[in-house]
């Protein structure tokens, strides 16, 4: 049995320098995940602030521009959260950017837009969880809405939304495995290519699963360490 396992390991990772395919796959996986996270946080923060501002000023009457922006934000989150990620990726790759060869950029854009809809609701929930008196206090000090949000509300909300954002990052990292459908050589695609050459998927697929597990455990450890540091800063 050990001889068979050693043979499978050699064929899956060593023979013909196949480990390079996994290294390239890890690089593409991390590029897509990091770029998508940055885009998702930016889109989510903007959508969350628009919707929060709209809800907080609802009693006073909102302007037409704000109402339109709030409508588009609601449509954005509803459509993106209500359709499968794979369908969105296929539309982005084979319809909108069908002539593009930058598969990493296309995948990052698709995942970033998808993640932004979920991040928007996470951030919105965190912003709404901060006592409304904090906003009133900031405005009474002469700060405008954006200044109050940036200096008072968001720093308090970060501690509430950080665990959910960490889970979103982990989910995003794992979901990038579906980029194989557009031909991007990520970590999962590397395992598929090796399997097609060795006709044995056990070692390649289990090896890739362990790599994903290691990355998720590392991210979880970093998020827990950051949460502990934020809790200690409150004391």
Backbone bond lengths (Angstrom), bond angles and torsions (degrees), N, CA, C in turn:
res aa  C-N    CA-C-N  psi(-1)  N-CA   C-N-CA  omega(-1)  CA-C   N-CA-C  phi
1 X - - - 1.452 - - 1.524 111.51 -
2 X 1.357 115.78 -42.42 1.459 119.30 -179.24 1.520 111.34 -64.71
3 X 1.327 115.71 -36.73 1.462 118.62 177.84 1.526 110.80 -63.81
4 X 1.317 116.31 -39.36 1.457 120.81 178.84 1.527 111.37 -65.63
5 X 1.350 115.38 -41.75 1.470 119.36 177.94 1.527 111.65 -64.78
6 X 1.322 116.34 -41.25 1.470 120.04 178.49 1.526 110.85 -63.41
7 X 1.330 115.30 -38.32 1.458 119.41 178.36 1.531 110.97 -65.91
8 X 1.342 115.82 -43.79 1.465 119.99 178.84 1.523 111.17 -63.48
9 X 1.338 115.80 -40.78 1.468 119.93 179.36 1.522 110.48 -63.34
10 X 1.320 116.09 -44.14 1.468 120.32 -179.81 1.524 110.87 -62.26
11 X 1.331 116.63 -43.99 1.460 120.39 -179.24 1.528 112.15 -68.02
12 X 1.336 116.31 -34.86 1.463 119.99 -175.07 1.519 112.80 -80.80
13 X 1.333 118.54 -30.72 1.459 120.11 -171.67 1.524 115.36 -124.02
14 X 1.327 118.86 -27.78 1.461 120.92 -171.51 1.522 112.01 -104.30
15 X 1.320 117.14 -47.88 1.453 121.33 -173.59 1.531 111.55 -56.69
16 X 1.332 115.50 134.01 1.463 123.37 178.57 1.532 112.54 57.75
17 X 1.331 116.21 25.76 1.461 120.27 178.11 1.511 113.94 61.68
18 X 1.333 116.28 37.61 1.464 120.06 -176.01 1.522 113.10 -68.63
19 X 1.313 117.32 -15.79 1.465 119.48 177.76 1.536 110.85 -63.17
20 X 1.327 115.91 -26.36 1.471 118.92 177.46 1.522 111.91 -62.44
21 X 1.328 117.34 -32.57 1.455 120.99 178.97 1.521 110.40 -65.19
22 X 1.345 116.05 -39.00 1.465 119.98 178.87 1.527 111.02 -68.53
23 X 1.329 116.18 -39.82 1.466 120.02 178.82 1.526 110.21 -62.73
24 X 1.338 116.47 -44.55 1.463 120.34 176.80 1.530 110.75 -62.31
25 X 1.338 115.54 -39.55 1.456 119.74 179.38 1.522 112.74 -64.75
26 X 1.331 116.87 -41.21 1.466 120.50 177.50 1.526 110.11 -62.51
27 X 1.335 116.35 -41.95 1.456 120.14 179.21 1.517 112.03 -60.78
28 X 1.333 116.94 -45.75 1.470 120.01 179.54 1.525 111.70 -67.22
29 X 1.321 116.36 -38.13 1.464 120.02 177.89 1.521 111.18 -60.98
30 X 1.326 116.90 -46.02 1.462 121.00 -179.03 1.529 111.29 -69.08
31 X 1.335 117.28 -37.37 1.470 119.88 177.59 1.525 110.43 -60.29
32 X 1.317 116.35 -48.98 1.465 120.09 -179.26 1.517 110.77 -62.03
33 X 1.337 116.70 -44.53 1.466 120.47 -177.05 1.524 111.81 -65.33
34 X 1.323 117.98 -44.89 1.464 121.58 -177.41 1.526 110.94 -68.38
35 X 1.348 117.05 -47.36 1.463 119.96 179.49 1.525 111.13 -63.16
36 X 1.329 116.60 -40.37 1.465 120.14 179.02 1.522 110.94 -66.02
37 X 1.329 117.15 -37.86 1.461 120.33 179.21 1.527 110.71 -64.07
38 X 1.335 116.48 -44.86 1.471 119.97 179.67 1.517 110.48 -60.78
39 X 1.340 116.59 -48.25 1.459 120.43 179.30 1.520 110.96 -63.48
40 X 1.329 116.67 -41.22 1.462 120.81 -179.73 1.517 112.58 -63.13
41 X 1.325 117.02 -40.73 1.463 120.51 179.68 1.527 110.49 -66.94
42 X 1.346 117.00 -41.75 1.470 120.48 179.52 1.531 110.29 -63.26
43 X 1.336 116.89 -50.26 1.461 120.53 179.58 1.525 111.36 -63.45
44 X 1.324 115.81 -42.51 1.460 119.97 -179.43 1.508 112.78 -64.49
45 X 1.342 116.50 -40.25 1.458 120.29 179.35 1.528 111.18 -65.39
46 X 1.336 116.55 -43.38 1.465 120.03 179.61 1.531 110.76 -63.93
47 X 1.337 116.54 -46.55 1.464 119.97 -179.51 1.526 111.09 -64.88
48 X 1.320 116.71 -39.47 1.465 120.22 -179.31 1.522 111.22 -66.40
49 X 1.329 117.52 -40.71 1.459 120.37 179.82 1.522 111.30 -66.73
50 X 1.340 117.14 -39.68 1.465 120.14 178.01 1.521 110.55 -62.45
51 X 1.336 116.01 -47.83 1.454 119.39 -177.29 1.524 111.87 -68.56
52 X 1.329 116.69 -36.72 1.469 119.82 178.57 1.522 110.55 -67.73
53 X 1.322 116.42 -44.23 1.467 120.26 178.51 1.522 109.97 -60.96
54 X 1.320 116.55 -41.53 1.464 120.84 179.26 1.522 111.13 -62.56
55 X 1.328 117.01 -45.50 1.466 120.67 -178.69 1.519 112.11 -67.04
56 X 1.331 116.86 -37.71 1.454 119.82 -177.75 1.526 112.15 -73.74
57 X 1.321 117.25 -26.37 1.468 120.46 -179.91 1.520 112.78 -100.19
58 X 1.318 115.78 7.99 1.459 119.49 -175.14 1.520 111.78 -59.46
59 X 1.301 116.58 -39.02 1.465 119.25 -177.94 1.522 112.06 -70.91
60 X 1.329 116.75 -28.53 1.456 120.57 -179.15 1.521 112.22 -86.01
61 X 1.331 116.50 -11.49 1.458 120.18 -176.87 1.514 110.50 91.24
62 X 1.291 117.93 119.69 1.458 122.46 -177.84 1.513 110.13 -95.43
63 X 1.312 115.28 154.75 1.449 120.65 177.51 1.515 111.17 -71.61
64 X 1.326 115.26 165.48 1.461 120.56 -178.36 1.521 111.34 -64.83
65 X 1.337 116.72 -40.98 1.466 120.59 -179.09 1.521 110.67 -62.54
66 X 1.332 116.37 -45.38 1.452 120.32 179.71 1.525 111.51 -63.80
67 X 1.300 117.71 -37.76 1.461 121.63 178.53 1.524 110.85 -64.75
68 X 1.333 116.28 -40.89 1.465 120.10 178.68 1.528 110.37 -65.80
69 X 1.344 116.42 -44.86 1.460 120.35 178.28 1.520 111.29 -61.06
70 X 1.320 116.60 -42.03 1.457 120.60 178.49 1.532 110.98 -62.88
71 X 1.333 116.83 -38.90 1.463 121.04 178.30 1.521 110.87 -62.32
72 X 1.330 116.89 -46.56 1.460 120.25 -179.76 1.536 111.11 -65.72
73 X 1.320 117.62 -36.44 1.466 120.62 177.22 1.523 111.24 -64.35
74 X 1.323 117.07 -40.32 1.462 121.27 177.70 1.522 111.06 -66.20
75 X 1.331 116.78 -41.91 1.465 120.08 177.26 1.527 110.22 -63.54
76 X 1.323 115.85 -43.44 1.471 121.03 179.72 1.526 111.66 -57.95
77 X 1.321 117.29 -51.96 1.465 120.22 -178.38 1.525 111.67 -66.82
78 X 1.324 117.31 -36.01 1.461 120.49 -179.20 1.523 111.68 -68.16
79 X 1.340 116.43 -46.95 1.463 120.62 -178.01 1.530 111.07 -67.18
80 X 1.317 116.95 -46.55 1.463 120.26 -176.79 1.523 111.35 -66.66
81 X 1.309 117.59 -42.86 1.464 120.42 -179.97 1.520 112.58 -74.78
82 X 1.331 116.30 -17.51 1.461 119.63 -177.36 1.514 114.84 -97.52
83 X 1.334 118.06 0.02 1.469 121.41 178.76 1.527 109.96 -123.44
84 X 1.346 117.75 150.66 1.466 120.71 -176.91 1.524 112.63 -65.98
85 X 1.319 115.35 144.70 1.457 120.93 179.21 1.523 111.16 -61.07
86 X 1.325 117.78 -39.32 1.460 120.07 -178.39 1.522 111.25 -64.05
87 X 1.327 117.52 -39.32 1.464 120.77 178.21 1.525 109.98 -63.97
88 X 1.325 117.55 -42.30 1.461 121.05 177.91 1.527 110.65 -62.03
89 X 1.322 116.79 -40.75 1.465 120.97 179.47 1.524 111.20 -65.14
90 X 1.325 117.10 -42.62 1.464 121.09 179.14 1.525 111.42 -64.93
91 X 1.325 116.65 -40.75 1.466 120.11 177.52 1.525 110.34 -62.79
92 X 1.328 116.13 -42.93 1.462 120.41 -178.67 1.531 111.19 -65.31
93 X 1.348 116.69 -39.67 1.459 120.41 -174.04 1.521 113.51 -84.56
94 X 1.328 117.40 -37.29 1.461 120.40 -171.86 1.521 114.47 -110.00
95 X 1.343 117.29 -1.51 1.460 120.37 177.50 1.526 110.54 -121.73
96 X 1.336 115.99 -61.47 1.462 119.49 -175.11 1.528 111.83 -72.99
97 X 1.328 116.83 -46.22 1.468 121.57 -178.51 1.526 110.67 -117.70
98 X 1.304 116.70 46.24 1.467 120.52 -174.97 1.531 112.87 -66.78
99 X 1.326 117.93 -22.60 1.464 120.57 179.71 1.526 112.81 -94.98
100 X 1.327 117.62 -0.84 1.463 120.86 -177.41 1.525 111.03 -81.86
101 X 1.329 115.33 143.01 1.470 121.42 175.66 1.526 111.61 -105.33
102 X 1.324 115.77 -2.38 1.467 120.25 179.30 1.528 108.81 -86.96
103 X 1.331 115.91 79.93 1.459 120.36 -175.00 1.523 112.07 -67.72
104 X 1.329 117.06 -32.36 1.465 119.97 177.83 1.527 109.93 -63.67
105 X 1.331 116.56 -45.09 1.454 119.80 179.31 1.512 112.84 -65.14
106 X 1.339 116.64 -41.39 1.464 120.47 178.86 1.522 110.57 -63.50
107 X 1.336 116.38 -44.96 1.465 120.24 179.96 1.523 111.16 -64.92
108 X 1.341 116.99 -42.68 1.468 120.57 179.80 1.525 110.76 -62.83
109 X 1.342 116.61 -38.73 1.465 120.42 179.22 1.527 110.50 -66.13
110 X 1.327 116.53 -44.35 1.466 120.32 -179.91 1.523 111.18 -63.60
111 X 1.313 117.15 -46.23 1.462 120.51 -179.60 1.521 111.53 -70.33
112 X 1.339 116.82 -34.15 1.462 119.70 178.84 1.516 111.99 -65.80
113 X 1.338 116.30 -43.40 1.470 119.76 177.94 1.521 110.34 -64.38
114 X 1.327 116.39 -40.82 1.467 119.85 178.14 1.521 111.41 -64.67
115 X 1.326 116.30 -46.72 1.457 119.90 -178.74 1.521 111.55 -64.75
116 X 1.346 117.26 -34.35 1.451 120.74 -178.87 1.515 113.24 -58.81
117 X 1.341 116.89 -34.77 1.464 120.05 179.86 1.525 111.01 -65.87
118 X 1.324 116.52 -39.22 1.464 119.92 179.36 1.528 111.30 -76.02
119 X 1.332 115.42 -39.82 1.468 119.25 178.23 1.525 110.25 -63.16
120 X 1.338 117.02 -35.24 1.462 120.46 179.76 1.524 110.90 -59.00
121 X 1.320 116.64 -44.48 1.465 119.86 179.78 1.525 111.46 -70.52
122 X 1.332 116.91 -34.11 1.469 120.51 177.28 1.523 109.98 -64.49
123 X 1.337 116.05 -49.46 1.465 120.11 -178.75 1.525 110.37 -67.04
124 X 1.320 116.87 -41.00 1.468 120.44 179.63 1.523 110.51 -59.50
125 X 1.331 116.86 -43.31 1.458 119.87 177.41 1.517 111.89 -62.80
126 X 1.352 116.32 -39.14 1.453 119.65 178.19 1.510 112.70 -67.30
127 X 1.346 117.18 -39.92 1.464 120.69 178.88 1.521 111.36 -66.37
128 X 1.333 116.42 -41.09 1.454 120.19 -179.28 1.524 112.08 -71.16
129 X 1.339 116.93 -19.45 1.464 119.94 -180.00 1.529 112.34 -76.54
130 X 1.335 116.69 -18.63 1.469 120.22 177.60 1.522 108.65 -74.68
131 X 1.315 115.87 135.83 1.464 120.96 -177.51 1.528 111.35 -54.63
132 X 1.321 116.50 134.02 1.467 121.17 -178.31 1.523 112.61 -61.02
133 X 1.312 117.24 -22.55 1.466 120.62 178.02 1.512 112.40 -64.31
134 X 1.345 117.49 -24.75 1.456 120.27 177.82 1.528 110.89 -65.62
135 X 1.313 116.53 -40.33 1.462 120.34 177.16 1.530 110.32 -64.87
136 X 1.315 116.60 -44.42 1.458 120.55 180.00 1.524 110.97 -63.32
137 X 1.330 116.20 -38.03 1.464 119.81 178.92 1.522 111.15 -65.15
138 X 1.345 116.35 -42.32 1.455 119.59 179.03 1.512 112.42 -64.74
139 X 1.337 116.58 -40.68 1.466 119.73 -179.93 1.518 111.00 -68.42
140 X 1.346 116.44 -32.43 1.468 119.78 179.22 1.521 111.62 -69.91
141 X 1.353 116.32 -21.48 1.460 120.24 177.76 1.530 112.21 -85.02
142 X 1.320 117.07 0.37 1.460 120.78 177.79 1.515 114.28 97.31
143 X 1.334 117.39 4.48 1.460 120.28 178.46 1.525 109.82 -81.84
144 X 1.337 115.95 144.14 1.455 118.39 174.45 1.531 109.52 -80.83
145 X 1.323 115.78 -177.64 1.471 119.06 -174.93 1.529 111.78 -62.05
146 X 1.335 117.46 -47.88 1.457 120.38 -178.06 1.523 111.46 -64.52
147 X 1.319 117.82 -41.26 1.465 120.77 178.69 1.524 111.25 -64.20
148 X 1.321 116.70 -40.53 1.460 120.16 178.17 1.523 111.07 -65.06
149 X 1.331 115.68 -41.56 1.461 120.12 177.76 1.524 110.89 -60.97
150 X 1.338 115.96 -48.44 1.453 120.78 -172.90 1.537 112.64 -70.86
151 X 1.323 117.39 -39.22 1.458 120.53 -173.63 1.532 114.19 -94.71
152 X 1.327 117.79 -22.35 1.465 119.74 -173.42 1.531 112.49 -120.73
153 X 1.335 117.13 -53.12 1.461 120.25 -172.07 1.529 112.49 -75.01
154 X 1.332 116.72 -52.21 1.465 120.66 -175.59 1.524 112.90 -60.46
155 X 1.375 119.83 -44.34 1.469 118.09 177.94 1.524 113.51 -57.82
156 X 1.327 117.59 -35.04 1.465 119.74 177.90 1.524 111.00 -75.38
157 X 1.331 116.98 -35.03 1.462 120.34 -177.82 1.524 112.11 -72.60
158 X 1.329 117.30 -27.79 1.464 120.85 -177.22 1.525 111.07 -56.06
159 X 1.309 116.36 -41.44 1.470 119.92 -178.28 1.524 111.54 -65.25
160 X 1.323 116.86 -27.36 1.462 120.04 179.49 1.523 112.76 -83.46
161 X 1.332 116.48 -33.07 1.462 119.66 -174.65 1.522 113.18 -94.48
162 X 1.336 118.08 -11.68 1.463 120.31 -175.70 1.525 113.27 -58.22
163 X 1.340 120.11 -46.04 1.477 118.80 178.80 1.522 112.84 -59.76
164 X 1.325 117.53 -41.78 1.461 120.78 179.64 1.528 111.04 -67.74
165 X 1.331 117.23 -37.36 1.457 120.05 177.03 1.521 111.08 -66.14
166 X 1.321 116.21 -36.35 1.459 119.96 176.39 1.521 111.39 -62.79
167 X 1.325 116.19 -42.79 1.465 120.05 177.06 1.525 111.13 -63.88
168 X 1.333 116.91 -37.22 1.463 120.53 178.63 1.525 110.63 -65.34
169 X 1.327 117.74 -38.93 1.461 121.31 177.90 1.524 110.63 -64.10
170 X 1.325 116.67 -43.52 1.460 120.52 179.39 1.528 110.53 -64.08
171 X 1.327 116.08 -44.22 1.466 120.05 177.56 1.522 110.98 -61.80
172 X 1.317 116.50 -41.95 1.459 121.62 179.56 1.523 111.17 -61.78
173 X 1.326 116.45 -43.24 1.461 120.91 179.79 1.523 110.92 -60.41
174 X 1.312 117.28 -43.20 1.461 120.56 -178.81 1.531 111.76 -72.79
175 X 1.325 116.56 -35.43 1.467 119.64 -178.50 1.525 112.60 -68.90
176 X 1.332 117.63 -20.64 1.464 119.41 -179.87 1.524 112.15 -62.88
177 X 1.319 117.39 -12.48 1.464 119.92 179.81 1.525 112.44 -63.32
178 X 1.334 118.00 -18.96 1.468 119.57 -179.10 1.521 112.43 -80.51
179 X 1.339 118.10 -1.81 1.469 119.13 178.22 1.521 111.01 -66.57
180 X 1.323 117.47 -8.42 1.466 120.22 176.48 1.534 111.08 -60.56
181 X 1.339 116.87 -25.68 1.467 119.67 -176.83 1.525 112.08 -69.42
182 X 1.340 118.11 -19.06 1.469 120.12 177.86 1.525 110.93 -104.97
183 X 1.335 116.92 6.11 1.456 120.79 174.64 1.510 115.96 90.61
184 X 1.322 118.38 4.73 1.470 120.75 179.05 1.520 109.87 -73.12
185 X 1.321 116.59 132.90 1.468 121.39 -177.75 1.526 110.38 -83.75
186 X 1.308 115.09 79.35 1.459 119.79 174.80 1.522 108.74 -91.95
187 X 1.309 116.65 -167.05 1.460 121.33 -176.65 1.523 111.57 -64.24
188 X 1.320 117.23 -42.70 1.460 120.97 179.79 1.525 111.23 -66.84
189 X 1.332 116.70 -40.14 1.464 120.71 178.33 1.513 111.05 -62.48
190 X 1.336 116.55 -37.10 1.459 120.16 177.75 1.527 110.54 -60.54
191 X 1.319 116.99 -43.29 1.468 120.38 178.17 1.526 111.02 -63.67
192 X 1.329 117.04 -38.76 1.459 120.29 178.92 1.523 111.48 -65.64
193 X 1.325 117.09 -40.36 1.456 120.72 179.54 1.526 111.13 -65.94
194 X 1.327 115.72 -41.49 1.463 119.50 178.08 1.521 110.71 -65.53
195 X 1.323 116.42 -40.95 1.465 120.50 178.87 1.530 111.44 -61.25
196 X 1.324 116.52 -37.80 1.468 119.82 179.96 1.521 112.47 -67.31
197 X 1.345 115.93 -22.02 1.459 119.67 179.79 1.529 112.48 -93.24
198 X 1.320 116.63 -34.28 1.471 120.31 -176.82 1.520 112.28 -94.77
199 X 1.326 117.51 -15.66 1.474 122.81 -176.99 1.528 111.87 59.77
200 X 1.304 115.23 26.36 1.463 120.45 175.92 1.516 108.93 -146.08
201 X 1.329 117.05 116.47 1.453 119.88 -173.70 1.513 115.02 -97.26
202 X 1.336 117.28 -5.96 1.461 119.43 -174.01 1.522 111.93 -58.36
203 X 1.313 117.01 -57.52 1.463 120.74 -173.44 1.531 111.21 -67.75
204 X 1.339 117.75 -44.16 1.464 120.79 -177.28 1.523 111.33 -64.92
205 X 1.332 116.76 -46.79 1.466 119.92 -176.13 1.523 111.82 -70.90
206 X 1.334 116.81 -40.46 1.465 118.96 177.78 1.523 110.74 -68.40
207 X 1.317 116.96 -34.40 1.460 119.73 176.36 1.520 111.86 -63.64
208 X 1.331 116.33 -43.66 1.467 121.09 177.51 1.525 110.55 -64.46
209 X 1.332 116.89 -40.62 1.466 119.97 177.84 1.520 111.06 -59.88
210 X 1.330 117.41 -39.43 1.468 121.29 178.73 1.531 111.07 -67.20
211 X 1.329 116.62 -36.32 1.472 119.64 177.95 1.520 110.54 -65.16
212 X 1.342 116.35 -44.71 1.470 119.71 176.35 1.526 110.71 -60.24
213 X 1.323 116.25 -43.20 1.462 120.28 179.75 1.519 110.97 -61.52
214 X 1.324 117.09 -41.93 1.467 120.81 179.61 1.522 110.94 -63.89
215 X 1.330 117.51 -42.05 1.463 120.51 179.29 1.525 111.28 -65.50
216 X 1.331 116.41 -40.62 1.468 119.95 179.23 1.523 110.67 -65.82
217 X 1.333 117.15 -42.11 1.465 120.49 178.65 1.523 111.10 -63.51
218 X 1.334 117.13 -38.29 1.462 120.48 177.92 1.524 110.57 -65.06
219 X 1.329 117.12 -44.43 1.465 120.55 178.16 1.519 111.30 -63.07
220 X 1.322 116.90 -41.01 1.467 120.59 178.78 1.520 110.67 -62.69
221 X 1.319 116.32 -41.25 1.466 120.57 179.10 1.528 110.84 -64.30
222 X 1.327 116.83 -42.69 1.460 120.31 179.24 1.521 111.64 -65.32
223 X 1.340 116.85 -40.98 1.465 120.27 179.27 1.524 111.07 -65.94
224 X 1.332 117.51 -40.98 1.472 120.54 178.19 1.522 111.15 -64.16
225 X 1.324 115.93 -39.17 1.463 119.72 178.96 1.520 110.66 -65.58
226 X 1.344 116.97 -40.20 1.465 120.96 178.52 1.521 111.02 -66.51
227 X 1.332 116.98 -40.36 1.464 120.41 178.48 1.526 110.93 -63.47
228 X 1.328 116.98 -41.77 1.476 119.60 178.49 1.521 111.23 -63.55
229 X 1.322 116.64 -38.25 1.463 119.89 179.11 1.514 111.26 -65.71
230 X 1.341 116.42 -39.21 1.463 119.50 178.01 1.522 111.19 -67.88
231 X 1.324 116.71 -38.53 1.474 118.93 177.45 1.524 110.75 -65.54
232 X 1.332 116.84 -38.98 1.465 119.09 179.63 1.524 111.46 -67.25
233 X 1.336 116.96 -29.47 1.462 120.32 -179.22 1.527 111.31 -70.83
234 X 1.342 117.36 -17.60 1.444 120.17 178.62 1.526 112.41 -77.22
235 X 1.316 115.61 -21.37 1.469 118.75 -175.68 1.526 110.94 -80.31
